[in-house]
Amino acid sequence: MLSYSKAVAFSLCLAAAASAVAAEEDEGWFSVFNGKDLTGWKVSENPATFSVQNGELVTKGPRAHAFYVGDVGGADFTNFEWKCEILTKPNSNSGMYFHTEYQEEGYPAKGHEVQVNQTHGDRRKTGGLYAVQDVMDESPVKDNEWYTQHVIVNGKRVIVKVNGKVTCDYTEPDDYTPPADRPGRQFSHGTIALQGHDPASEVHFRKLMVKPLD
């Protein structure tokens, strides 16, 4: 049982967190994760890969993807921002997808992935637009440390920031043709998703926020 002083401190921390979220919502940001369960999310392929632990959304297990299906923006975004705090365990891989849509199996065919990877064997590291404008070989952040990844999508341009520093600034050319094996890898509209990459990968997410821009 918590002592009175610790209970008061814990309550004040919760109140401060709630106040911070409310302030962000006043600025147009909306929380898309309640910290309690997966309400508003639909997990493909291996649902048990995603769980909620200590207020964090955790991915650990066979390949799966959690697609946002909640009320914010009708879960269909064109121009928007989304950000979250992330912590990776060593040798883990994940990703933040945008302009995507739910599919039952496999890696999302529609939309783009912003990479999450510090020390996994994939050379593409955190902060890059996967297989389009990559951050290669060296991640800007470390495992076992919380960091913020912020994705800003406007028109055919995406800016990715890691802890406030721009790691990717990409504009899709007018004559762009998506790769034959990923015809849906282009800017359009759709929902967001998080990746559960493989059983050896463990990644924690919290403070998932979205800000529609139109």
Biotite code that builds the C-alpha atoms (Angstrom):
import biotite.structure as struc

atoms = struc.array([
    struc.Atom([0.000, 0.000, 0.000], chain_id="A", res_id=1, res_name="MET", atom_name="CA", element="C"),
    struc.Atom([1.283, 3.477, -0.878], chain_id="A", res_id=2, res_name="LEU", atom_name="CA", element="C"),
    struc.Atom([2.057, 5.861, 1.966], chain_id="A", res_id=3, res_name="SER", atom_name="CA", element="C"),
    struc.Atom([-0.067, 8.996, 2.160], chain_id="A", res_id=4, res_name="TYR", atom_name="CA", element="C"),
    struc.Atom([2.725, 11.189, 0.770], chain_id="A", res_id=5, res_name="SER", atom_name="CA", element="C"),
    struc.Atom([3.426, 8.806, -2.108], chain_id="A", res_id=6, res_name="LYS", atom_name="CA", element="C"),
    struc.Atom([-0.276, 8.497, -2.878], chain_id="A", res_id=7, res_name="ALA", atom_name="CA", element="C"),
    struc.Atom([-0.571, 12.277, -3.015], chain_id="A", res_id=8, res_name="VAL", atom_name="CA", element="C"),
    struc.Atom([2.495, 12.525, -5.277], chain_id="A", res_id=9, res_name="ALA", atom_name="CA", element="C"),
    struc.Atom([1.102, 9.841, -7.591], chain_id="A", res_id=10, res_name="PHE", atom_name="CA", element="C"),
    struc.Atom([-2.246, 11.650, -7.771], chain_id="A", res_id=11, res_name="SER", atom_name="CA", element="C"),
    struc.Atom([-0.494, 14.922, -8.590], chain_id="A", res_id=12, res_name="LEU", atom_name="CA", element="C"),
    struc.Atom([1.457, 13.205, -11.379], chain_id="A", res_id=13, res_name="CYS", atom_name="CA", element="C"),
    struc.Atom([-1.756, 11.831, -12.863], chain_id="A", res_id=14, res_name="LEU", atom_name="CA", element="C"),
    struc.Atom([-3.391, 15.240, -12.631], chain_id="A", res_id=15, res_name="ALA", atom_name="CA", element="C"),
    struc.Atom([-0.402, 16.884, -14.329], chain_id="A", res_id=16, res_name="ALA", atom_name="CA", element="C"),
    struc.Atom([-0.463, 14.302, -17.142], chain_id="A", res_id=17, res_name="ALA", atom_name="CA", element="C"),
    struc.Atom([-4.193, 14.815, -17.646], chain_id="A", res_id=18, res_name="ALA", atom_name="CA", element="C"),
    struc.Atom([-3.686, 18.586, -17.685], chain_id="A", res_id=19, res_name="SER", atom_name="CA", element="C"),
    struc.Atom([-0.926, 18.273, -20.288], chain_id="A", res_id=20, res_name="ALA", atom_name="CA", element="C"),
    struc.Atom([-3.134, 16.128, -22.530], chain_id="A", res_id=21, res_name="VAL", atom_name="CA", element="C"),
    struc.Atom([-6.014, 18.586, -22.148], chain_id="A", res_id=22, res_name="ALA", atom_name="CA", element="C"),
    struc.Atom([-3.714, 21.466, -23.093], chain_id="A", res_id=23, res_name="ALA", atom_name="CA", element="C"),
    struc.Atom([-2.549, 19.655, -26.217], chain_id="A", res_id=24, res_name="GLU", atom_name="CA", element="C"),
    struc.Atom([-6.142, 18.896, -27.188], chain_id="A", res_id=25, res_name="GLU", atom_name="CA", element="C"),
    struc.Atom([-6.874, 22.615, -26.872], chain_id="A", res_id=26, res_name="ASP", atom_name="CA", element="C"),
    struc.Atom([-4.156, 23.138, -29.488], chain_id="A", res_id=27, res_name="GLU", atom_name="CA", element="C"),
    struc.Atom([-5.828, 20.710, -31.883], chain_id="A", res_id=28, res_name="GLY", atom_name="CA", element="C"),
    struc.Atom([-4.146, 17.522, -30.679], chain_id="A", res_id=29, res_name="TRP", atom_name="CA", element="C"),
    struc.Atom([-6.219, 14.456, -29.795], chain_id="A", res_id=30, res_name="PHE", atom_name="CA", element="C"),
    struc.Atom([-5.167, 11.396, -27.840], chain_id="A", res_id=31, res_name="SER", atom_name="CA", element="C"),
    struc.Atom([-5.735, 8.139, -29.758], chain_id="A", res_id=32, res_name="VAL", atom_name="CA", element="C"),
    struc.Atom([-4.703, 5.758, -26.973], chain_id="A", res_id=33, res_name="PHE", atom_name="CA", element="C"),
    struc.Atom([-6.440, 5.684, -23.598], chain_id="A", res_id=34, res_name="ASN", atom_name="CA", element="C"),
    struc.Atom([-3.628, 3.919, -21.721], chain_id="A", res_id=35, res_name="GLY", atom_name="CA", element="C"),
    struc.Atom([-6.028, 1.223, -20.490], chain_id="A", res_id=36, res_name="LYS", atom_name="CA", element="C"),
    struc.Atom([-6.909, -1.012, -23.437], chain_id="A", res_id=37, res_name="ASP", atom_name="CA", element="C"),
    struc.Atom([-6.924, -1.206, -27.236], chain_id="A", res_id=38, res_name="LEU", atom_name="CA", element="C"),
    struc.Atom([-10.182, 0.664, -27.719], chain_id="A", res_id=39, res_name="THR", atom_name="CA", element="C"),
    struc.Atom([-9.982, 2.419, -31.092], chain_id="A", res_id=40, res_name="GLY", atom_name="CA", element="C"),
    struc.Atom([-7.416, -0.002, -32.506], chain_id="A", res_id=41, res_name="TRP", atom_name="CA", element="C"),
    struc.Atom([-7.809, -3.152, -34.594], chain_id="A", res_id=42, res_name="LYS", atom_name="CA", element="C"),
    struc.Atom([-4.932, -5.641, -34.635], chain_id="A", res_id=43, res_name="VAL", atom_name="CA", element="C"),
    struc.Atom([-4.284, -7.885, -37.627], chain_id="A", res_id=44, res_name="SER", atom_name="CA", element="C"),
    struc.Atom([-2.827, -11.367, -37.969], chain_id="A", res_id=45, res_name="GLU", atom_name="CA", element="C"),
    struc.Atom([-1.673, -12.005, -34.374], chain_id="A", res_id=46, res_name="ASN", atom_name="CA", element="C"),
    struc.Atom([-3.750, -9.873, -31.960], chain_id="A", res_id=47, res_name="PRO", atom_name="CA", element="C"),
    struc.Atom([-1.896, -11.116, -28.856], chain_id="A", res_id=48, res_name="ALA", atom_name="CA", element="C"),
    struc.Atom([1.259, -9.351, -30.110], chain_id="A", res_id=49, res_name="THR", atom_name="CA", element="C"),
    struc.Atom([-0.196, -6.054, -28.844], chain_id="A", res_id=50, res_name="PHE", atom_name="CA", element="C"),
    struc.Atom([-1.027, -5.473, -25.194], chain_id="A", res_id=51, res_name="SER", atom_name="CA", element="C"),
    struc.Atom([-1.398, -2.624, -22.718], chain_id="A", res_id=52, res_name="VAL", atom_name="CA", element="C"),
    struc.Atom([0.996, -2.648, -19.754], chain_id="A", res_id=53, res_name="GLN", atom_name="CA", element="C"),
    struc.Atom([1.383, 0.092, -17.153], chain_id="A", res_id=54, res_name="ASN", atom_name="CA", element="C"),
    struc.Atom([-0.348, 2.594, -19.401], chain_id="A", res_id=55, res_name="GLY", atom_name="CA", element="C"),
    struc.Atom([1.850, 1.754, -22.390], chain_id="A", res_id=56, res_name="GLU", atom_name="CA", element="C"),
    struc.Atom([0.976, 0.092, -25.677], chain_id="A", res_id=57, res_name="LEU", atom_name="CA", element="C"),
    struc.Atom([3.460, -2.770, -26.034], chain_id="A", res_id=58, res_name="VAL", atom_name="CA", element="C"),
    struc.Atom([4.233, -4.839, -29.104], chain_id="A", res_id=59, res_name="THR", atom_name="CA", element="C"),
    struc.Atom([6.006, -8.163, -28.584], chain_id="A", res_id=60, res_name="LYS", atom_name="CA", element="C"),
    struc.Atom([5.264, -11.317, -30.548], chain_id="A", res_id=61, res_name="GLY", atom_name="CA", element="C"),
    struc.Atom([4.731, -12.618, -34.090], chain_id="A", res_id=62, res_name="PRO", atom_name="CA", element="C"),
    struc.Atom([4.145, -10.106, -36.865], chain_id="A", res_id=63, res_name="ARG", atom_name="CA", element="C"),
    struc.Atom([1.036, -7.986, -36.387], chain_id="A", res_id=64, res_name="ALA", atom_name="CA", element="C"),
    struc.Atom([-0.126, -4.439, -37.035], chain_id="A", res_id=65, res_name="HIS", atom_name="CA", element="C"),
    struc.Atom([-2.410, -2.276, -34.926], chain_id="A", res_id=66, res_name="ALA", atom_name="CA", element="C"),
    struc.Atom([-4.547, 0.001, -37.120], chain_id="A", res_id=67, res_name="PHE", atom_name="CA", element="C"),
    struc.Atom([-6.330, 3.015, -35.687], chain_id="A", res_id=68, res_name="TYR", atom_name="CA", element="C"),
    struc.Atom([-10.113, 2.690, -36.202], chain_id="A", res_id=69, res_name="VAL", atom_name="CA", element="C"),
    struc.Atom([-11.296, 5.223, -33.619], chain_id="A", res_id=70, res_name="GLY", atom_name="CA", element="C"),
    struc.Atom([-13.315, 8.406, -33.849], chain_id="A", res_id=71, res_name="ASP", atom_name="CA", element="C"),
    struc.Atom([-10.616, 11.048, -34.328], chain_id="A", res_id=72, res_name="VAL", atom_name="CA", element="C"),
    struc.Atom([-10.747, 12.263, -37.916], chain_id="A", res_id=73, res_name="GLY", atom_name="CA", element="C"),
    struc.Atom([-12.943, 9.296, -38.795], chain_id="A", res_id=74, res_name="GLY", atom_name="CA", element="C"),
    struc.Atom([-9.675, 7.325, -38.807], chain_id="A", res_id=75, res_name="ALA", atom_name="CA", element="C"),
    struc.Atom([-9.040, 8.751, -42.273], chain_id="A", res_id=76, res_name="ASP", atom_name="CA", element="C"),
    struc.Atom([-6.321, 11.394, -42.442], chain_id="A", res_id=77, res_name="PHE", atom_name="CA", element="C"),
    struc.Atom([-4.871, 13.340, -45.361], chain_id="A", res_id=78, res_name="THR", atom_name="CA", element="C"),
    struc.Atom([-2.965, 16.301, -43.918], chain_id="A", res_id=79, res_name="ASN", atom_name="CA", element="C"),
    struc.Atom([-2.157, 15.780, -40.265], chain_id="A", res_id=80, res_name="PHE", atom_name="CA", element="C"),
    struc.Atom([0.471, 15.368, -37.585], chain_id="A", res_id=81, res_name="GLU", atom_name="CA", element="C"),
    struc.Atom([0.974, 12.447, -35.255], chain_id="A", res_id=82, res_name="TRP", atom_name="CA", element="C"),
    struc.Atom([3.485, 11.797, -32.573], chain_id="A", res_id=83, res_name="LYS", atom_name="CA", element="C"),
    struc.Atom([4.199, 9.440, -29.730], chain_id="A", res_id=84, res_name="CYS", atom_name="CA", element="C"),
    struc.Atom([6.844, 8.521, -27.233], chain_id="A", res_id=85, res_name="GLU", atom_name="CA", element="C"),
    struc.Atom([8.689, 5.272, -27.990], chain_id="A", res_id=86, res_name="ILE", atom_name="CA", element="C"),
    struc.Atom([11.044, 2.966, -26.139], chain_id="A", res_id=87, res_name="LEU", atom_name="CA", element="C"),
    struc.Atom([12.750, 0.060, -27.900], chain_id="A", res_id=88, res_name="THR", atom_name="CA", element="C"),
    struc.Atom([14.409, -2.951, -26.353], chain_id="A", res_id=89, res_name="LYS", atom_name="CA", element="C"),
    struc.Atom([17.700, -4.118, -27.950], chain_id="A", res_id=90, res_name="PRO", atom_name="CA", element="C"),
    struc.Atom([17.450, -5.704, -31.412], chain_id="A", res_id=91, res_name="ASN", atom_name="CA", element="C"),
    struc.Atom([13.863, -4.562, -31.899], chain_id="A", res_id=92, res_name="SER", atom_name="CA", element="C"),
    struc.Atom([12.097, -3.274, -34.995], chain_id="A", res_id=93, res_name="ASN", atom_name="CA", element="C"),
    struc.Atom([8.786, -1.479, -35.445], chain_id="A", res_id=94, res_name="SER", atom_name="CA", element="C"),
    struc.Atom([7.232, 1.332, -37.448], chain_id="A", res_id=95, res_name="GLY", atom_name="CA", element="C"),
    struc.Atom([4.666, 4.116, -37.626], chain_id="A", res_id=96, res_name="MET", atom_name="CA", element="C"),
    struc.Atom([2.496, 3.864, -40.759], chain_id="A", res_id=97, res_name="TYR", atom_name="CA", element="C"),
    struc.Atom([0.378, 6.606, -42.303], chain_id="A", res_id=98, res_name="PHE", atom_name="CA", element="C"),
    struc.Atom([-2.090, 6.819, -45.205], chain_id="A", res_id=99, res_name="HIS", atom_name="CA", element="C"),
    struc.Atom([-2.683, 3.102, -44.733], chain_id="A", res_id=100, res_name="THR", atom_name="CA", element="C"),
    struc.Atom([-5.705, 0.823, -44.289], chain_id="A", res_id=101, res_name="GLU", atom_name="CA", element="C"),
    struc.Atom([-6.531, -2.333, -42.370], chain_id="A", res_id=102, res_name="TYR", atom_name="CA", element="C"),
    struc.Atom([-5.449, -5.624, -43.904], chain_id="A", res_id=103, res_name="GLN", atom_name="CA", element="C"),
    struc.Atom([-5.667, -9.029, -42.303], chain_id="A", res_id=104, res_name="GLU", atom_name="CA", element="C"),
    struc.Atom([-2.176, -10.338, -43.085], chain_id="A", res_id=105, res_name="GLU", atom_name="CA", element="C"),
    struc.Atom([1.280, -9.179, -44.081], chain_id="A", res_id=106, res_name="GLY", atom_name="CA", element="C"),
    struc.Atom([2.984, -5.809, -44.003], chain_id="A", res_id=107, res_name="TYR", atom_name="CA", element="C"),
    struc.Atom([0.634, -2.934, -44.909], chain_id="A", res_id=108, res_name="PRO", atom_name="CA", element="C"),
    struc.Atom([0.513, -2.567, -48.684], chain_id="A", res_id=109, res_name="ALA", atom_name="CA", element="C"),
    struc.Atom([-0.950, 0.943, -48.614], chain_id="A", res_id=110, res_name="LYS", atom_name="CA", element="C"),
    struc.Atom([0.832, 4.036, -47.375], chain_id="A", res_id=111, res_name="GLY", atom_name="CA", element="C"),
    struc.Atom([4.250, 4.777, -45.924], chain_id="A", res_id=112, res_name="HIS", atom_name="CA", element="C"),
    struc.Atom([6.194, 3.578, -42.885], chain_id="A", res_id=113, res_name="GLU", atom_name="CA", element="C"),
    struc.Atom([8.329, 5.750, -40.641], chain_id="A", res_id=114, res_name="VAL", atom_name="CA", element="C"),
    struc.Atom([10.999, 3.455, -39.240], chain_id="A", res_id=115, res_name="GLN", atom_name="CA", element="C"),
    struc.Atom([11.532, 2.547, -35.570], chain_id="A", res_id=116, res_name="VAL", atom_name="CA", element="C"),
    struc.Atom([14.822, 0.674, -35.110], chain_id="A", res_id=117, res_name="ASN", atom_name="CA", element="C"),
    struc.Atom([17.956, 1.339, -33.097], chain_id="A", res_id=118, res_name="GLN", atom_name="CA", element="C"),
    struc.Atom([19.891, -1.962, -33.086], chain_id="A", res_id=119, res_name="THR", atom_name="CA", element="C"),
    struc.Atom([17.876, -4.475, -35.140], chain_id="A", res_id=120, res_name="HIS", atom_name="CA", element="C"),
    struc.Atom([19.780, -5.981, -38.072], chain_id="A", res_id=121, res_name="GLY", atom_name="CA", element="C"),
    struc.Atom([17.870, -3.903, -40.628], chain_id="A", res_id=122, res_name="ASP", atom_name="CA", element="C"),
    struc.Atom([20.216, -1.082, -41.666], chain_id="A", res_id=123, res_name="ARG", atom_name="CA", element="C"),
    struc.Atom([17.295, 1.350, -41.957], chain_id="A", res_id=124, res_name="ARG", atom_name="CA", element="C"),
    struc.Atom([17.087, 3.163, -38.638], chain_id="A", res_id=125, res_name="LYS", atom_name="CA", element="C"),
    struc.Atom([14.708, 5.343, -36.645], chain_id="A", res_id=126, res_name="THR", atom_name="CA", element="C"),
    struc.Atom([13.489, 8.558, -38.226], chain_id="A", res_id=127, res_name="GLY", atom_name="CA", element="C"),
    struc.Atom([13.619, 7.544, -41.889], chain_id="A", res_id=128, res_name="GLY", atom_name="CA", element="C"),
    struc.Atom([10.808, 7.066, -44.398], chain_id="A", res_id=129, res_name="LEU", atom_name="CA", element="C"),
    struc.Atom([11.230, 3.371, -45.040], chain_id="A", res_id=130, res_name="TYR", atom_name="CA", element="C"),
    struc.Atom([12.834, 2.509, -48.413], chain_id="A", res_id=131, res_name="ALA", atom_name="CA", element="C"),
    struc.Atom([12.165, 6.059, -49.647], chain_id="A", res_id=132, res_name="VAL", atom_name="CA", element="C"),
    struc.Atom([14.384, 8.412, -47.635], chain_id="A", res_id=133, res_name="GLN", atom_name="CA", element="C"),
    struc.Atom([16.171, 6.311, -45.053], chain_id="A", res_id=134, res_name="ASP", atom_name="CA", element="C"),
    struc.Atom([18.336, 7.010, -42.038], chain_id="A", res_id=135, res_name="VAL", atom_name="CA", element="C"),
    struc.Atom([21.031, 4.425, -42.612], chain_id="A", res_id=136, res_name="MET", atom_name="CA", element="C"),
    struc.Atom([23.176, 2.426, -40.181], chain_id="A", res_id=137, res_name="ASP", atom_name="CA", element="C"),
    struc.Atom([23.164, 4.747, -37.144], chain_id="A", res_id=138, res_name="GLU", atom_name="CA", element="C"),
    struc.Atom([20.057, 5.625, -35.155], chain_id="A", res_id=139, res_name="SER", atom_name="CA", element="C"),
    struc.Atom([19.676, 9.120, -33.684], chain_id="A", res_id=140, res_name="PRO", atom_name="CA", element="C"),
    struc.Atom([18.489, 7.591, -30.376], chain_id="A", res_id=141, res_name="VAL", atom_name="CA", element="C"),
    struc.Atom([19.256, 4.612, -28.148], chain_id="A", res_id=142, res_name="LYS", atom_name="CA", element="C"),
    struc.Atom([17.475, 1.502, -26.906], chain_id="A", res_id=143, res_name="ASP", atom_name="CA", element="C"),
    struc.Atom([15.921, 1.557, -23.425], chain_id="A", res_id=144, res_name="ASN", atom_name="CA", element="C"),
    struc.Atom([15.380, 5.321, -23.583], chain_id="A", res_id=145, res_name="GLU", atom_name="CA", element="C"),
    struc.Atom([12.105, 7.127, -24.254], chain_id="A", res_id=146, res_name="TRP", atom_name="CA", element="C"),
    struc.Atom([12.122, 9.459, -27.248], chain_id="A", res_id=147, res_name="TYR", atom_name="CA", element="C"),
    struc.Atom([9.517, 11.329, -29.272], chain_id="A", res_id=148, res_name="THR", atom_name="CA", element="C"),
    struc.Atom([8.885, 10.663, -32.952], chain_id="A", res_id=149, res_name="GLN", atom_name="CA", element="C"),
    struc.Atom([6.780, 13.280, -34.725], chain_id="A", res_id=150, res_name="HIS", atom_name="CA", element="C"),
    struc.Atom([5.369, 12.802, -38.241], chain_id="A", res_id=151, res_name="VAL", atom_name="CA", element="C"),
    struc.Atom([3.993, 15.806, -40.164], chain_id="A", res_id=152, res_name="ILE", atom_name="CA", element="C"),
    struc.Atom([2.150, 15.091, -43.425], chain_id="A", res_id=153, res_name="VAL", atom_name="CA", element="C"),
    struc.Atom([0.988, 17.969, -45.628], chain_id="A", res_id=154, res_name="ASN", atom_name="CA", element="C"),
    struc.Atom([0.173, 17.474, -49.275], chain_id="A", res_id=155, res_name="GLY", atom_name="CA", element="C"),
    struc.Atom([2.821, 15.202, -50.708], chain_id="A", res_id=156, res_name="LYS", atom_name="CA", element="C"),
    struc.Atom([5.415, 16.219, -48.139], chain_id="A", res_id=157, res_name="ARG", atom_name="CA", element="C"),
    struc.Atom([6.361, 14.464, -44.904], chain_id="A", res_id=158, res_name="VAL", atom_name="CA", element="C"),
    struc.Atom([8.678, 15.759, -42.205], chain_id="A", res_id=159, res_name="ILE", atom_name="CA", element="C"),
    struc.Atom([9.870, 13.404, -39.479], chain_id="A", res_id=160, res_name="VAL", atom_name="CA", element="C"),
    struc.Atom([11.328, 14.721, -36.249], chain_id="A", res_id=161, res_name="LYS", atom_name="CA", element="C"),
    struc.Atom([13.054, 12.674, -33.554], chain_id="A", res_id=162, res_name="VAL", atom_name="CA", element="C"),
    struc.Atom([13.288, 14.520, -30.241], chain_id="A", res_id=163, res_name="ASN", atom_name="CA", element="C"),
    struc.Atom([12.580, 17.717, -32.153], chain_id="A", res_id=164, res_name="GLY", atom_name="CA", element="C"),
    struc.Atom([15.341, 17.234, -34.726], chain_id="A", res_id=165, res_name="LYS", atom_name="CA", element="C"),
    struc.Atom([14.415, 16.736, -38.390], chain_id="A", res_id=166, res_name="VAL", atom_name="CA", element="C"),
    struc.Atom([15.583, 13.327, -39.626], chain_id="A", res_id=167, res_name="THR", atom_name="CA", element="C"),
    struc.Atom([13.580, 13.197, -42.868], chain_id="A", res_id=168, res_name="CYS", atom_name="CA", element="C"),
    struc.Atom([12.070, 15.845, -45.151], chain_id="A", res_id=169, res_name="ASP", atom_name="CA", element="C"),
    struc.Atom([10.648, 14.240, -48.263], chain_id="A", res_id=170, res_name="TYR", atom_name="CA", element="C"),
    struc.Atom([8.316, 15.477, -50.996], chain_id="A", res_id=171, res_name="THR", atom_name="CA", element="C"),
    struc.Atom([6.854, 12.971, -53.422], chain_id="A", res_id=172, res_name="GLU", atom_name="CA", element="C"),
    struc.Atom([7.726, 14.067, -56.997], chain_id="A", res_id=173, res_name="PRO", atom_name="CA", element="C"),
    struc.Atom([4.922, 14.793, -59.444], chain_id="A", res_id=174, res_name="ASP", atom_name="CA", element="C"),
    struc.Atom([6.216, 12.013, -61.722], chain_id="A", res_id=175, res_name="ASP", atom_name="CA", element="C"),
    struc.Atom([6.542, 9.506, -58.858], chain_id="A", res_id=176, res_name="TYR", atom_name="CA", element="C"),
    struc.Atom([5.771, 5.871, -59.614], chain_id="A", res_id=177, res_name="THR", atom_name="CA", element="C"),
    struc.Atom([5.547, 3.480, -56.643], chain_id="A", res_id=178, res_name="PRO", atom_name="CA", element="C"),
    struc.Atom([7.625, 0.286, -56.756], chain_id="A", res_id=179, res_name="PRO", atom_name="CA", element="C"),
    struc.Atom([6.015, -2.678, -58.477], chain_id="A", res_id=180, res_name="ALA", atom_name="CA", element="C"),
    struc.Atom([6.000, -4.700, -55.255], chain_id="A", res_id=181, res_name="ASP", atom_name="CA", element="C"),
    struc.Atom([4.463, -1.828, -53.241], chain_id="A", res_id=182, res_name="ARG", atom_name="CA", element="C"),
    struc.Atom([1.980, -0.072, -55.560], chain_id="A", res_id=183, res_name="PRO", atom_name="CA", element="C"),
    struc.Atom([0.258, 1.503, -52.571], chain_id="A", res_id=184, res_name="GLY", atom_name="CA", element="C"),
    struc.Atom([3.429, 3.196, -51.276], chain_id="A", res_id=185, res_name="ARG", atom_name="CA", element="C"),
    struc.Atom([2.385, 6.748, -52.054], chain_id="A", res_id=186, res_name="GLN", atom_name="CA", element="C"),
    struc.Atom([0.729, 9.768, -50.484], chain_id="A", res_id=187, res_name="PHE", atom_name="CA", element="C"),
    struc.Atom([-3.063, 9.633, -50.444], chain_id="A", res_id=188, res_name="SER", atom_name="CA", element="C"),
    struc.Atom([-5.173, 9.324, -47.289], chain_id="A", res_id=189, res_name="HIS", atom_name="CA", element="C"),
    struc.Atom([-5.965, 6.688, -44.703], chain_id="A", res_id=190, res_name="GLY", atom_name="CA", element="C"),
    struc.Atom([-5.436, 5.673, -41.125], chain_id="A", res_id=191, res_name="THR", atom_name="CA", element="C"),
    struc.Atom([-2.323, 5.216, -39.007], chain_id="A", res_id=192, res_name="ILE", atom_name="CA", element="C"),
    struc.Atom([-0.845, 1.961, -37.735], chain_id="A", res_id=193, res_name="ALA", atom_name="CA", element="C"),
    struc.Atom([1.873, 0.564, -35.488], chain_id="A", res_id=194, res_name="LEU", atom_name="CA", element="C"),
    struc.Atom([3.987, -2.461, -36.335], chain_id="A", res_id=195, res_name="GLN", atom_name="CA", element="C"),
    struc.Atom([4.721, -5.614, -34.404], chain_id="A", res_id=196, res_name="GLY", atom_name="CA", element="C"),
    struc.Atom([7.686, -6.859, -36.411], chain_id="A", res_id=197, res_name="HIS", atom_name="CA", element="C"),
    struc.Atom([8.777, -10.223, -35.009], chain_id="A", res_id=198, res_name="ASP", atom_name="CA", element="C"),
    struc.Atom([8.809, -12.283, -31.764], chain_id="A", res_id=199, res_name="PRO", atom_name="CA", element="C"),
    struc.Atom([12.240, -10.964, -30.743], chain_id="A", res_id=200, res_name="ALA", atom_name="CA", element="C"),
    struc.Atom([11.169, -7.315, -30.993], chain_id="A", res_id=201, res_name="SER", atom_name="CA", element="C"),
    struc.Atom([9.719, -5.483, -27.996], chain_id="A", res_id=202, res_name="GLU", atom_name="CA", element="C"),
    struc.Atom([8.679, -1.864, -28.413], chain_id="A", res_id=203, res_name="VAL", atom_name="CA", element="C"),
    struc.Atom([6.691, 0.374, -26.045], chain_id="A", res_id=204, res_name="HIS", atom_name="CA", element="C"),
    struc.Atom([4.520, 3.335, -27.096], chain_id="A", res_id=205, res_name="PHE", atom_name="CA", element="C"),
    struc.Atom([2.775, 6.004, -25.036], chain_id="A", res_id=206, res_name="ARG", atom_name="CA", element="C"),
    struc.Atom([1.224, 9.469, -25.475], chain_id="A", res_id=207, res_name="LYS", atom_name="CA", element="C"),
    struc.Atom([-0.073, 8.747, -28.976], chain_id="A", res_id=208, res_name="LEU", atom_name="CA", element="C"),
    struc.Atom([-1.462, 12.017, -30.303], chain_id="A", res_id=209, res_name="MET", atom_name="CA", element="C"),
    struc.Atom([-2.948, 13.101, -33.647], chain_id="A", res_id=210, res_name="VAL", atom_name="CA", element="C"),
    struc.Atom([-3.615, 16.594, -34.973], chain_id="A", res_id=211, res_name="LYS", atom_name="CA", element="C"),
    struc.Atom([-5.733, 16.858, -38.151], chain_id="A", res_id=212, res_name="PRO", atom_name="CA", element="C"),
    struc.Atom([-4.663, 19.761, -40.363], chain_id="A", res_id=213, res_name="LEU", atom_name="CA", element="C"),
    struc.Atom([-7.733, 19.957, -42.610], chain_id="A", res_id=214, res_name="ASP", atom_name="CA", element="C"),
])
